[in-house]
């Protein structure tokens, strides 16, 4: 009879441990499902951010190109103004010489 009681007790212990393992397994499965959903969300956000980055990079390149064109125009305008100033000075010098004659 004692042997029967010991076996019954061992069986209850094993069943309790098995129940504990089943709960942990169920929890792990839930965690895996949640992590998978989170992973998919992150992948979606990453793809969206990559698209936004490409658009920003394209806009950056467009603005950079426009800036370079404006810079070139301003440099040309500055050179033109310098030439005009030089011509004005030469004209003033020539007018001064003409007035001396």
C-alpha positions in Angstrom: 0.0 0.0 0.0 2.9 2.3 0.8 4.3 1.8 -2.6 1.0 2.7 -4.1 0.8 6.0 -2.1 4.4 6.9 -3.1 3.6 6.3 -6.7 0.4 8.4 -6.4 2.4 11.2 -4.9 5.1 11.0 -7.6 2.3 11.0 -10.2 0.8 14.2 -8.7 4.2 15.9 -8.6 4.8 15.0 -12.2 1.4 16.2 -13.2 2.0 19.5 -11.4 5.3 20.0 -13.1 3.7 19.1 -16.4 1.0 21.6 -15.8 3.7 24.2 -15.0 5.5 23.4 -18.2 2.3 23.6 -20.3 1.6 27.1 -18.8 5.1 28.2 -19.6 4.9 26.8 -23.1 1.6 28.6 -23.7 3.2 31.9 -22.4 6.1 31.4 -24.7 3.8 30.9 -27.6 1.9 34.1 -26.8 5.3 35.9 -26.5 6.4 34.5 -29.9 3.1 35.7 -31.5 3.5 39.2 -30.0 7.2 39.4 -31.0 6.3 38.3 -34.5 3.6 41.0 -34.7 6.0 43.6 -33.4 8.7 42.5 -35.9 6.2 42.9 -38.8 5.3 46.3 -37.5 8.9 47.3 -37.3 9.6 46.0 -40.8 6.6 48.0 -42.1 7.9 51.2 -40.4 11.4 50.5 -41.7 10.1 50.3 -45.3 8.1 53.5 -44.8 11.1 55.3 -43.4 13.3 54.1 -46.3 10.7 55.5 -48.7 10.7 58.8 -46.9 14.5 58.9 -46.8 14.6 58.4 -50.6 12.2 61.2 -51.1 14.2 63.5 -48.8 17.4 62.6 -50.5 15.9 63.3 -53.9 14.6 66.7 -52.6 18.0 67.4 -51.1 19.6 66.8 -54.4 17.1 69.0 -56.2 17.6 71.8 -53.7 21.4 71.4 -53.9 21.2 71.7 -57.7 19.0 74.8 -57.5 21.4 76.3 -55.0 24.4 75.7 -57.3 22.6 77.4 -60.2 21.7 80.4 -58.0 25.2 80.5 -56.7 26.6 80.5 -60.3 24.2 83.2 -61.3 25.2 85.4 -58.3 28.9 84.9 -59.2 28.2 85.9 -62.8 26.2 88.9 -61.6 29.1 89.8 -59.3 31.6 89.6 -62.1 29.3 91.6 -64.3 29.1 94.3 -61.6 32.8 94.4 -61.3 33.2 94.8 -65.1 30.6 97.6 -65.0 32.5 99.3 -62.2 35.7 99.0 -64.2 34.1 100.5 -67.3 32.6 103.3 -65.2 36.1 104.1 -63.8 37.6 104.0 -67.3 34.8 106.2 -68.6 35.4 108.7 -65.8 39.1 108.7 -66.6 38.4 109.3 -70.3 35.9 112.0 -69.6 38.6 113.6 -67.3 41.1 113.5 -70.1 38.7 114.8 -72.7 37.9 117.8 -70.4 41.6 118.5 -70.2 41.9 118.9 -74.0 
